[in-house]
């Protein structure tokens, strides 16, 4: 079985590179540099399209009702200082999300509504979600694939606060 850290780096690099390519087809990405592993999370920095991007990411610990043809799922928090964008939370489901269906992130009983774009769900209040993640132990992401029953992914939050501090320090978040 491949090293999950290498797999995670490849997944997140692909996500960041895809985002950069959408914004600028000529944008090139350098390989990410690990800032360290913190519990369930790993922090990275890279240059994407000439701009510094920092992010922390993790893979789900458990999944329920996942489609058979599912791609890799992961949760990611990113800082993009050139865009003055910090602490953006996105959860890639690994399958196309049902348009207009509710998606939810439950952290210690606090429920946060999400909105879906393609295969990724985004928070409406990144500050509230990252604050809850920093204090929480686990997060459960629930969303509907284009067809089928709701899927639930459980993410560990051990080390999230440290991983977030590492990306914020590297990318100059205040």
Backbone torsions as a table, in degrees:
resi	resn	phi	psi	omega
1	UNK	NA	135.0	-179.6
2	UNK	-66.7	154.4	177.1
3	UNK	-61.4	122.4	-178.1
4	UNK	-58.3	-29.4	-179.9
5	UNK	-68.0	-40.1	178.6
6	UNK	-66.5	-41.8	178.5
7	UNK	-62.2	-44.5	179.9
8	UNK	-62.6	-42.7	178.7
9	UNK	-61.5	-42.8	179.9
10	UNK	-64.8	-40.9	179.6
11	UNK	-64.1	-48.1	-176.9
12	UNK	-70.6	-35.9	175.5
13	UNK	-60.3	-43.0	178.8
14	UNK	-62.8	-40.2	179.1
15	UNK	-65.3	-44.9	179.7
16	UNK	-66.3	-43.8	-179.8
17	UNK	-63.2	-38.5	178.0
18	UNK	-64.0	-42.5	178.1
19	UNK	-62.0	-43.2	179.7
20	UNK	-64.4	-40.0	-179.3
21	UNK	-65.3	-35.5	177.4
22	UNK	-65.5	-37.6	-178.4
23	UNK	-77.4	-35.6	-178.0
24	UNK	-151.2	104.2	-177.1
25	UNK	-55.4	-25.5	-178.7
26	UNK	-87.0	-3.9	-176.3
27	UNK	-67.6	136.6	178.1
28	UNK	-116.4	147.4	179.0
29	UNK	-114.0	136.6	171.3
30	UNK	-87.8	157.9	178.0
31	UNK	-60.2	146.5	179.7
32	UNK	-71.7	152.8	174.9
33	UNK	-111.1	127.8	178.6
34	UNK	-71.8	134.0	173.5
35	UNK	-94.3	-6.3	177.9
36	UNK	134.4	160.0	176.4
37	UNK	-103.7	132.5	-175.9
38	UNK	-131.0	95.1	-178.3
39	UNK	60.4	-122.7	-179.4
40	UNK	-78.9	-9.0	-171.7
41	UNK	-112.8	154.8	171.3
42	UNK	-130.2	139.9	-178.7
43	UNK	-107.2	145.0	-177.3
44	UNK	-138.4	159.3	169.4
45	UNK	-136.4	146.5	175.9
46	UNK	-156.8	165.4	171.5
47	UNK	-99.0	126.7	-179.6
48	UNK	-130.5	113.7	-179.0
49	UNK	61.9	31.8	179.5
50	UNK	83.5	1.1	-178.8
51	UNK	-118.6	146.7	178.2
52	UNK	-75.4	134.5	176.8
53	UNK	-132.2	130.6	176.7
54	UNK	-118.6	142.5	178.7
55	UNK	-155.3	153.4	173.9
56	UNK	-119.1	140.3	-175.5
57	UNK	-144.0	158.1	176.9
58	UNK	-151.2	157.6	176.3
59	UNK	-100.6	154.2	177.9
60	UNK	-66.4	145.8	177.0
61	UNK	-85.2	-27.1	-176.9
62	UNK	-152.9	145.6	177.1
63	UNK	-133.2	145.6	177.8
64	UNK	-127.7	131.3	178.6
65	UNK	66.0	27.1	-179.4
66	UNK	-68.4	137.6	176.6
67	UNK	-60.9	149.0	-178.3
68	UNK	-64.2	-35.7	-177.0
69	UNK	-93.1	36.0	-175.7
70	UNK	-79.9	137.7	171.0
71	UNK	-82.8	179.6	-178.3
72	UNK	-66.5	135.1	176.8
73	UNK	-102.9	148.9	176.4
74	UNK	-164.0	158.2	174.1
75	UNK	-108.9	143.6	-174.7
76	UNK	-143.8	140.0	172.7
77	UNK	-123.6	126.6	-173.6
78	UNK	-125.5	151.9	172.4
79	UNK	-121.0	130.1	176.4
80	UNK	-128.9	86.8	-173.8
81	UNK	-60.6	-33.0	179.9
82	UNK	-63.0	-27.4	178.9
83	UNK	-98.3	2.0	-175.3
84	UNK	54.9	41.0	-177.9
85	UNK	-117.1	119.1	-175.9
86	UNK	-133.9	140.1	174.6
87	UNK	68.6	34.5	180.0
88	UNK	-81.7	125.5	-177.3
89	UNK	-101.9	127.8	174.7
90	UNK	-137.1	141.2	177.5
91	UNK	-122.2	115.7	178.5
92	UNK	-89.2	120.0	-173.1
93	UNK	-79.5	-25.9	-176.4
94	UNK	87.3	9.2	176.3
95	UNK	-157.6	158.6	178.0
96	UNK	-66.0	129.2	178.9
97	UNK	-84.4	144.1	-180.0
98	UNK	-64.7	126.9	-179.4
99	UNK	-62.8	134.2	177.2
100	UNK	66.3	10.2	175.9
101	UNK	-89.8	147.7	-179.6
102	UNK	-68.6	145.3	170.0
103	UNK	-128.6	149.2	-172.1
104	UNK	-144.3	145.8	172.3
105	UNK	-120.5	121.5	-179.8
106	UNK	-108.2	119.3	179.1
107	UNK	-123.3	104.7	178.8
108	UNK	58.9	34.0	-179.7
109	UNK	91.4	-15.4	175.1
110	UNK	-83.5	125.4	-176.1
111	UNK	-105.9	130.5	-178.7
112	UNK	-119.7	121.0	177.0
113	UNK	-71.4	144.6	178.8
114	UNK	-123.5	159.3	172.6
115	UNK	-120.4	147.3	-173.7
116	UNK	-103.9	140.2	171.5
117	UNK	-135.2	108.3	-178.4
118	UNK	66.5	-116.8	-179.8
119	UNK	-105.5	10.7	-176.6
120	UNK	-121.8	139.1	175.8
121	UNK	-108.0	139.7	-176.1
122	UNK	-121.4	147.8	178.6
123	UNK	-81.2	156.9	175.3
124	UNK	-93.0	-18.9	-179.0
125	UNK	-138.8	83.1	-177.3
126	UNK	-57.3	-38.7	-178.3
127	UNK	-63.2	-45.1	-179.9
128	UNK	-66.8	-40.1	-178.9
129	UNK	-67.8	-46.3	-179.0
130	UNK	-67.6	-32.3	175.7
131	UNK	-64.6	-43.1	178.1
132	UNK	-67.2	-38.6	178.8
133	UNK	-63.4	-39.0	-179.0
134	UNK	-65.0	-29.1	-178.8
135	UNK	-97.0	-17.5	-173.1
136	UNK	-84.4	171.4	177.5
137	UNK	-106.9	-35.2	-178.2
138	UNK	-145.6	155.3	174.5
139	UNK	-132.5	138.8	176.8
140	UNK	-117.4	123.1	178.8
141	UNK	-101.2	126.6	179.2
142	UNK	-124.7	127.2	-179.4
143	UNK	-151.7	163.2	179.7
144	UNK	-106.3	130.2	172.8
145	UNK	-70.4	168.8	179.9
146	UNK	-51.5	-35.4	175.7
147	UNK	-138.1	140.8	175.9
148	UNK	111.8	-174.2	-176.9
149	UNK	-78.1	166.1	176.9
150	UNK	-62.0	144.2	177.0
151	UNK	-110.6	138.0	178.3
152	UNK	-121.7	124.4	175.7
153	UNK	-114.6	134.4	177.7
154	UNK	-106.4	128.4	179.8
155	UNK	-116.1	137.2	173.2
156	UNK	-79.8	143.1	-179.7
157	UNK	-109.8	5.3	177.2
158	UNK	-60.5	126.4	178.6
159	UNK	86.8	-2.8	-178.3
160	UNK	-59.6	-47.3	-176.6
161	UNK	-59.7	-40.1	179.2
162	UNK	-69.3	-40.9	177.6
163	UNK	-64.3	-41.1	178.3
164	UNK	-64.1	-41.9	178.1
165	UNK	-62.1	-38.1	179.8
166	UNK	-65.4	-43.1	180.0
167	UNK	-72.0	-37.2	178.7
168	UNK	-64.1	-40.0	178.3
169	UNK	-66.0	-45.7	-178.3
170	UNK	-64.0	-37.3	-176.8
171	UNK	-101.0	7.1	173.3
172	UNK	72.7	28.6	176.4
173	UNK	-72.3	148.6	-180.0
174	UNK	-110.9	NA	NA
